[in-house]
């Protein structure tokens, strides 16, 4: 046996995907007290594995342990921007608040807003928009003022949904047209003709985006690169999707476009967590756009993920230095010589 495979072996063993999947399957059939240490072990190795987080949190939801459920969501939601996990979150929020009357409805509405703020741009977010809209429609209005308020909220949700490139965009558009016509045919004409071109543009971008998204393996676990052809293919697929989003194909305002790019980087890092060049690109993109604080945060996260990456340390130190934070830079440089 040659030395090269020898030196790689411990890492490869540690990140054994098949073994992890088997463990996760076993954990599903165990009582929660026995399953917890298994999930914790898996998530230490695969902190961005949304499917493991979802399984873990659903195990606690099944035994109605709301505190533990909240705790797990607080650990994973913002690093796993994945629709099935977030839909699980909204299911939990709705269950907790269903008997709390108006106050509970307000909490649920806030949770929907929170969710759509983070994952509303996902190509698979159509069902989330639909669920939100049907939730808004279900709210009881006690007087004409409340009714008008509710209608406005439904209209706004539809208008956001029909300009988001998702799998359900055509269905959402049909529903939106029906909604406006049921409210007022007179008013509907103006609103529909205002939104039609925006919708058409979003639908065209959806068709284009779908080609890139279809190349991505959404079940992949994040492991250190081994140089396999499959990994290489995924790395290229993500690079293409990022380049597509950076081109702002929908010609939306720069704040919305940047939000979409950030979202794509965050999703990419769920899968390419161990790739220094992706972290570096992400931080550099922030820095070039003038968001130095955001770039520094990305570098800090990258060094938690890849503490041994000298490239990331140097780049982080250089950025600190470039903004005049000499002490901070010095500290990073010194950590290289330890």
Secondary structure, DSSP 8 states (H G I E B T S, - for coil): --HHHHHHHHHHHHT-HHHHHHHHHHHHTS-HHHHHHHHHHHHHH-TT-HHHHHHHHHHHHHTT-HHHHHHHHHHHTTT---HHHHHHHHHHHHHHHTTSHHHHHHHHHHHHHHHHHHHTTSTT-HHHHHHHHHHHHHS---SHHHHHHHHHHHHHHHHHHTTS--TTHHHHHHHHHHHHHHH-HHHHHHHHHHHHHHHHHHHHHHHHHHHHHTTS-TT---------HHHHHHHHHHHHHHHHHHTTTT---HHHHHHHHHHHHHHHHHHSTT-HHHHHHHHHHHHHTT-HHHHHHHHHHHHHH-TT-HHHHHHHHHHHHHTT-HHHHHHHHHHH--
